[in-house]
Amino acid sequence: MSYRAPQDLALSLALSAVLDAQVSAGHYSSAEEARYAALRVMQSHETSQRDVVAEEQDETALYDSMDFTRLALSAVRGVGVWTYQVSNDCFYCDEGISELYGIDPVQGAAGIKRPDFLANVHPDDLVSLRKTMAGGLVNSGDLELEYRIVHPGGAVRWVLSRGHTYFNSAGDPVRRTGVGVEMTAQRLLEQQLRQSQKMEAVGQLTGGLAHDFNNLLTGIMGSLEMLRLRVGQGRLDQIERYFEAAQAASRRAAALTHRLLAFSRRQALEPVATDARQLVSGMLELIRSTIGPEINIDIQNEADLWLTQVDPNQLENALLNLCINARDAMVLGGTLTIRTGNCSLSAKAADELEVPPGQYLTLSVSDTGSGMSGDVIAHAFDPFFTTKPTGKGTGLGLSMIYGFVRQSGGSIHIQSRMDVGTTMTLYLPRSTLHIVTDETQAARPEALAGRGETVLVIDDEPTVRMLISEVLEDLGYTILKAADGAGGLQLLQSNRRIDLLVTDVGLPGGLNGRQVADAGRSLRPDLKVLFITGYAHNALLWGEELDPGMHLLTKPFSMEDLASRIKSAIES
């Protein structure tokens, strides 16, 4: 007698798992014996000559398991069952799985080849899925993996797949049976929760922003008013300090903006291959002067240290902030230790740090200070959270570091014990690129003056447009100006000579800066472009999409930086 599956495919697939469970529980000596028992249950209308109490009990338990499975599967939406048959490399699935995976249910019931069954899996999840599946054909035990399914219409569904592989007496894999549970709704709820938490953080940022920027604006406005007054009085010998005060307040405002953008992970970074050992060495004097003579500094670098792919300026800022925090934790002095090392993260370790498995460079700062409680650690990366006295800290330091590290593809870990000390460890992705030397900077022309080139400036802010135009005119450039994308495109369509387009990214009138640049290049293929933007998220979106001859400069910038970038763009 051969075993045949029932008509209900969902029950058929689930029954396979139930039968194996009955054998594992010791009710039957083999899967074949369990199948015979299942057949007797499904053909229970036929009179049986056997009346063995133990067998009846086993059959009753089997029938209950089958009935429970059938009822459970039919009652729960978003759950389906599947079986993978090793011999023919085919998946067999019920309607729930077919709908979830975006495949034809008739084909799924009849058997569908593995590549076709997995055809809609998100490309970014395929590698881990294939690795898990391959491991399941070698090692026994349950498998579990969550991944995304992209339906032909573009809808994305999350699925949690759990399965178990069964082997024959020779140790060869025979089949894998499992369930698929849709997790889409849960993932959407988690996204909403994260957005809610971010909006709560923005609410916390608002008060601090208003306070800090009002102070900075007072310094700038007051200095400008004093400049006007002193010039009117003819007291020109006293105006230099007001210039310096206004510029200092402007730089502090720019630094605060960068910190906030780093927290929100929308800061435009310029990652390059970076030697962390050299970076620490270059920062050492600044760190010594910042933390004071009461604290000893111990530097520990691993031999053959890997390079890391990060923005070196932001890494310097992060290191300095960590050292300042360590100093503040050691009121009576102590030892500050800076360590660099190489680290290969396993899948489990990487999952705990919320990064992909692989090779990372570690940079840690340890102190022998007061330590941090569990509650403080839980809120350490919250914006404006600080344990320092009023006026001694903004609470943006660690949140800025967290944003920079996460945006760079890494993670940060806190290890602390009260009255013993704290270690902050940055995990930064390894770089396989070579370090770019300073030869590029040395080769850049020192003179910023132009040679009569024509620059088209498009910016909807009159003050910015005026400043850029006057600075470039003073340097010998010919300037064309437009206040929106339509006006700029009209100039690009004319016969006027244009050597460089300088355009803001966000423009009114329906055409943004990128659209104007693309249209301009269709008319002038050799047109060079410098984008300027005050919203650095655009830089993240376009950072790897800029065509040759296109450059990006984020606001705020000095006029000297602008002139230098324009000179480089024209001569590139």
Secondary structure in CASP SS format (residue, H / E / C, confidence):
PFRMAT SS
TARGET T0000
AUTHOR 0000-0000-0000
METHOD secondary structure of the structure
MODEL  1
M C 1.00
S C 1.00
Y C 1.00
R C 1.00
A C 1.00
P C 1.00
Q C 1.00
D C 1.00
L H 1.00
A H 1.00
L H 1.00
S H 1.00
L H 1.00
A H 1.00
L H 1.00
S H 1.00
A H 1.00
V H 1.00
L H 1.00
D H 1.00
A H 1.00
Q H 1.00
V H 1.00
S H 1.00
A C 1.00
G C 1.00
H C 1.00
Y C 1.00
S C 1.00
S C 1.00
A H 1.00
E H 1.00
E H 1.00
A H 1.00
R H 1.00
Y H 1.00
A H 1.00
A H 1.00
L H 1.00
R H 1.00
V H 1.00
M H 1.00
Q C 1.00
S C 1.00
H C 1.00
E C 1.00
T C 1.00
S C 1.00
Q C 1.00
R C 1.00
D C 1.00
V C 1.00
V H 1.00
A H 1.00
E H 1.00
E H 1.00
Q H 1.00
D H 1.00
E H 1.00
T H 1.00
A H 1.00
L H 1.00
Y H 1.00
D H 1.00
S H 1.00
M H 1.00
D H 1.00
F H 1.00
T H 1.00
R H 1.00
L H 1.00
A H 1.00
L H 1.00
S H 1.00
A H 1.00
V C 1.00
R C 1.00
G C 1.00
V E 1.00
G E 1.00
V E 1.00
W E 1.00
T E 1.00
Y E 1.00
Q E 1.00
V C 1.00
S C 1.00
N C 1.00
D C 1.00
C E 1.00
F E 1.00
Y E 1.00
C E 1.00
D C 1.00
E H 1.00
G H 1.00
I H 1.00
S H 1.00
E H 1.00
L H 1.00
Y H 1.00
G C 1.00
I C 1.00
D C 1.00
P H 1.00
V H 1.00
Q H 1.00
G H 1.00
A H 1.00
A H 1.00
G C 1.00
I E 1.00
K E 1.00
R H 1.00
P H 1.00
D H 1.00
F H 1.00
L C 1.00
A C 1.00
N C 1.00
V E 1.00
H C 1.00
P H 1.00
D H 1.00
D H 1.00
L H 1.00
V H 1.00
S H 1.00
L H 1.00
R H 1.00
K H 1.00
T H 1.00
M H 1.00
A H 1.00
G H 1.00
G H 1.00
L C 1.00
V C 1.00
N C 1.00
S C 1.00
G C 1.00
D E 1.00
L E 1.00
E E 1.00
L E 1.00
E E 1.00
Y E 1.00
R E 1.00
I E 1.00
V E 1.00
H C 1.00
P C 1.00
G C 1.00
G C 1.00
A C 1.00
V E 1.00
R E 1.00
W E 1.00
V E 1.00
L E 1.00
S E 1.00
R E 1.00
G E 1.00
H E 1.00
T E 1.00
Y E 1.00
F E 1.00
N C 1.00
S C 1.00
A C 1.00
G C 1.00
D C 1.00
P E 1.00
V E 1.00
R E 1.00
R E 1.00
T E 1.00
G E 1.00
V E 1.00
G E 1.00
V E 1.00
E E 1.00
M C 1.00
T H 1.00
A H 1.00
Q H 1.00
R H 1.00
L H 1.00
L H 1.00
E H 1.00
Q H 1.00
Q H 1.00
L H 1.00
R H 1.00
Q H 1.00
S H 1.00
Q H 1.00
K H 1.00
M H 1.00
E H 1.00
A H 1.00
V H 1.00
G H 1.00
Q H 1.00
L H 1.00
T H 1.00
G H 1.00
G H 1.00
L H 1.00
A H 1.00
H H 1.00
D H 1.00
F H 1.00
N H 1.00
N H 1.00
L H 1.00
L H 1.00
T H 1.00
G H 1.00
I H 1.00
M H 1.00
G H 1.00
S H 1.00
L H 1.00
E H 1.00
M H 1.00
L H 1.00
R H 1.00
L H 1.00
R H 1.00
V H 1.00
G H 1.00
Q H 1.00
G C 1.00
R C 1.00
L H 1.00
D H 1.00
Q H 1.00
I C 1.00
E H 1.00
R H 1.00
Y H 1.00
F H 1.00
E H 1.00
A H 1.00
A H 1.00
Q H 1.00
A H 1.00
A H 1.00
S H 1.00
R H 1.00
R H 1.00
A H 1.00
A H 1.00
A H 1.00
L H 1.00
T H 1.00
H H 1.00
R H 1.00
L H 1.00
L H 1.00
A H 1.00
F H 1.00
S C 1.00
R C 1.00
R C 1.00
Q C 1.00
A C 1.00
L C 1.00
E C 1.00
P C 1.00
V E 1.00
A E 1.00
T E 1.00
D C 1.00
A H 1.00
R H 1.00
Q H 1.00
L H 1.00
V H 1.00
S H 1.00
G H 1.00
M H 1.00
L H 1.00
E H 1.00
L H 1.00
I H 1.00
R H 1.00
S H 1.00
T H 1.00
I H 1.00
G C 1.00
P C 1.00
E C 1.00
I E 1.00
N E 1.00
I E 1.00
D E 1.00
I E 1.00
Q E 1.00
N E 1.00
E C 1.00
A C 1.00
D C 1.00
L C 1.00
W C 1.00
L E 1.00
T E 1.00
Q E 1.00
V E 1.00
D C 1.00
P H 1.00
N H 1.00
Q H 1.00
L H 1.00
E H 1.00
N H 1.00
A H 1.00
L H 1.00
L H 1.00
N H 1.00
L H 1.00
C H 1.00
I H 1.00
N H 1.00
A H 1.00
R H 1.00
D H 1.00
A H 1.00
M C 1.00
V C 1.00
L C 1.00
G C 1.00
G E 1.00
T E 1.00
L E 1.00
T E 1.00
I E 1.00
R E 1.00
T E 1.00
G E 1.00
N E 1.00
C E 1.00
S E 1.00
L E 1.00
S C 1.00
A H 1.00
K H 1.00
A H 1.00
A H 1.00
D H 1.00
E H 1.00
L H 1.00
E C 1.00
V C 1.00
P C 1.00
P C 1.00
G E 1.00
Q E 1.00
Y E 1.00
L E 1.00
T E 1.00
L E 1.00
S E 1.00
V E 1.00
S E 1.00
D E 1.00
T C 1.00
G C 1.00
S C 1.00
G C 1.00
M C 1.00
S C 1.00
G H 1.00
D H 1.00
V H 1.00
I H 1.00
A H 1.00
H C 1.00
A C 1.00
F C 1.00
D C 1.00
P C 1.00
F C 1.00
F C 1.00
T C 1.00
T C 1.00
K C 1.00
P C 1.00
T C 1.00
G C 1.00
K C 1.00
G C 1.00
T C 1.00
G C 1.00
L C 1.00
G H 1.00
L H 1.00
S H 1.00
M H 1.00
I H 1.00
Y H 1.00
G H 1.00
F H 1.00
V H 1.00
R H 1.00
Q H 1.00
S C 1.00
G C 1.00
G C 1.00
S E 1.00
I E 1.00
H E 1.00
I E 1.00
Q E 1.00
S E 1.00
R E 1.00
M C 1.00
D C 1.00
V C 1.00
G E 1.00
T E 1.00
T E 1.00
M E 1.00
T E 1.00
L E 1.00
Y E 1.00
L E 1.00
P E 1.00
R E 1.00
S E 1.00
T C 1.00
L C 1.00
H C 1.00
I C 1.00
V C 1.00
T C 1.00
D C 1.00
E H 1.00
T H 1.00
Q H 1.00
A H 1.00
A H 1.00
R C 1.00
P C 1.00
E C 1.00
A C 1.00
L C 1.00
A C 1.00
G C 1.00
R C 1.00
G C 1.00
E C 1.00
T E 1.00
V E 1.00
L E 1.00
V E 1.00
I E 1.00
D C 1.00
D C 1.00
E C 1.00
P H 1.00
T H 1.00
V H 1.00
R H 1.00
M H 1.00
L H 1.00
I H 1.00
S H 1.00
E H 1.00
V H 1.00
L H 1.00
E H 1.00
D H 1.00
L C 1.00
G C 1.00
Y C 1.00
T E 1.00
I E 1.00
L E 1.00
K E 1.00
A E 1.00
A C 1.00
D C 1.00
G H 1.00
A H 1.00
G H 1.00
G H 1.00
L H 1.00
Q H 1.00
L H 1.00
L H 1.00
Q C 1.00
S C 1.00
N C 1.00
R C 1.00
R C 1.00
I C 1.00
D C 1.00
L E 1.00
L E 1.00
V E 1.00
T E 1.00
D E 1.00
V C 1.00
G C 1.00
L C 1.00
P C 1.00
G C 1.00
G C 1.00
L C 1.00
N C 1.00
G H 1.00
R H 1.00
Q H 1.00
V H 1.00
A H 1.00
D H 1.00
A H 1.00
G H 1.00
R H 1.00
S H 1.00
L H 1.00
R C 1.00
P C 1.00
D C 1.00
L C 1.00
K E 1.00
V E 1.00
L E 1.00
F E 1.00
I E 1.00
T E 1.00
G C 1.00
Y C 1.00
A C 1.00
H H 1.00
N H 1.00
A H 1.00
L H 1.00
L H 1.00
W H 1.00
G C 1.00
E C 1.00
E C 1.00
L C 1.00
D C 1.00
P C 1.00
G C 1.00
M E 1.00
H E 1.00
L E 1.00
L E 1.00
T E 1.00
K C 1.00
P C 1.00
F C 1.00
S C 1.00
M H 1.00
E H 1.00
D H 1.00
L H 1.00
A H 1.00
S H 1.00
R H 1.00
I H 1.00
K H 1.00
S H 1.00
A H 1.00
I H 1.00
E H 1.00
S C 1.00
END
